[in-house]
Every structure is written in C-alpha cells, then in structure tokens.
Amino acid sequence: MRIDLHVHSSASDGTDAPAEVMRRAAAAGLDVVALTDHDTRAGVDEARAALPAGLTLVPGMELSCDLDGRSVHLLAYLFDPADPDLAAEAGLVRDDRVNRAKGMVARLAELGAGVTWEQVAAIAGDAVVGRPHIARALVASGAVASTQDAFTGDWIGDGGRAFVGRYAPGLVRAVGLVRAAGGVPVLAHPRSPGYEIPDEVIEELAGAGLGGIEVFHFDHDAAQRKRLAGLAASLRLIATGGSDDHGAYAPSGALAGAGPGLGGETTPPREYERLLSIATGSGQ
C-alpha cells in the first residue's frame, strides 16, 4: 500500500480543488490519501464525492498551534467534525487568519508594495486565507519575483517588515482537543526549519495524548528521520509520512522548495494500521 497522510487543496493554500487532488492522488498510484488543509475540513466533502475507485480518503486537518510564541503545526486525523470545542478553536484560528492578513496588507501598503486586500481576497477565494495568498499577490504586483522572495525579512517572512502574528492554541491544549474529538493528533514536520519541536516537548506531548510524529517529510534528512523514528518507537508513537503537497504552489519559508509531489513521501502500512486502531479506540 502507498499512503500519503499530508496533502493540501484549494480549501487552504493548495492550488488544486479537492476533487482534482483526489484525481491526482489516484494517478500517482496512491491507495490512501489524507486531506489535511490548514485549520479547516472544508474540502473533505468534495474530495469524498469525487473519490476514485480504489482510493481511500482519510479526513484530516493541519491545525496551527503555538509553542513558546512560535508557530508549529499539528496534523489531526479522523476527528468528529461536529465536536464543538475543536470546531470552535479552528474557527478562532481561521477568523484571526483574516485579521492577520488584513494587517499584513496594511503594512505592505505602507511599504509601497501595491497589494490590496481585495487582491488577496480574490486569490484566496473561499479558502482559508494565509501568507501564501499574500505572497501570490506580491508577485502579481511586481513587488517580488517569486513567492519564495516574499517570505523574507523584507516582506512577510517571520519577523519581517510586514509580518503580523496571529492567534493559535497552545500545542498541549490542541493535542487534548483533537483527542477529545475522537481524533489522532500527529506532530507535523517537527524538524522543519522554523518549526522545530524539541525532544523534551515531544515527550511531554506523548504524556498528554499525542498519537504520532511525522517522520517522513522532505524537510527531514536521513539523520533526522532516524532520530525521530527512534523517539517515536521509545514513546510508542506512530511514525507517519506525507508529501505536504500543495499542487502547483511551492511552499515557502520553512517549507522551501517544490517538495516531492503526491506520494513522494509515504507512511508505512503498519503505522497507518496503528493510526486507524487509535481512532477506533482499539489501539493505545
């Protein structure tokens, strides 16, 4: 089985509609794909309706979290979408994404970048707005040559001239919310530059209900994968993997580079089975 548990669509900052993501997943030879858009599950119904024969969809979300004032990400799988506490928290994060984006656009205007909120909103459409949409507007305005150039100190990179922070739940609290909603929380790319999560924090999270660690990610080199896999084994956590695919968009900042494409990083089948057992209550 080929299993990709980290994929984005146009419901957040991917370029392809959820239905097209499912088509591409099947074309890439995947057996299982998880749709994990940022802070939303909005694309899941469309993806499920368009699911090709032989492809299994795992509903998920990549929840924005806070760790000592830094942004980190938590993958949440197979949670109850009707859970009021998790739904409310994700709603707060999405709402503040809009406030943050408007704040960044205002700062860009002061810097003479020629970007307006109307442009950013048009690029985002119905998706959860994020910095990648602002980056595309900066490219369209001619202020930068590429989206990667937008994620610098001159523009909207962390701590940059137009950077604005936003609300996100603490990582321990987020793990608890996903668990309480019946889901499986997994740390996303915990060795990506800027998103690093120390071993001692992972150990604390394991005691708070963390289900797994994303070990197989294109930002992780062989040494990091070996260390993370060992840590996961010692803490009895799942070791997952995923392409972090965004379609035609090449993620910037901490996720610099085009990535491996759908199915370029995968989850071992035995680890996927463990994830399913936790979600159904028969696992750890």
Secondary structure, 3 states (H helix, E strand, C coil): CCEEEEECCCCCCCCCCHHHHHHHHHHCCCCEEEECCECCCCCHHHHHHCCCCCCEEEEEEEEEEEECCEEEEEEEECCCCCCHHHHHHHHHHHHHHHHHHHHHHHHHHHCCCCCCHHHHHHHHCCCCCCHHHHHHHHHHHCCCCCHHHHCCCCCCCCCCCCCCCCCCCEHHHHHHHHHHCCCEEEECCCCCCCCCCCHHHHHHHHHHCCCEEEEECCCCCHHHHHHHHHHHHHHCCEEEECCCECCCCCCCHHHCCCCCCCCCCCCCHHHHHHHHHHHCCCCC
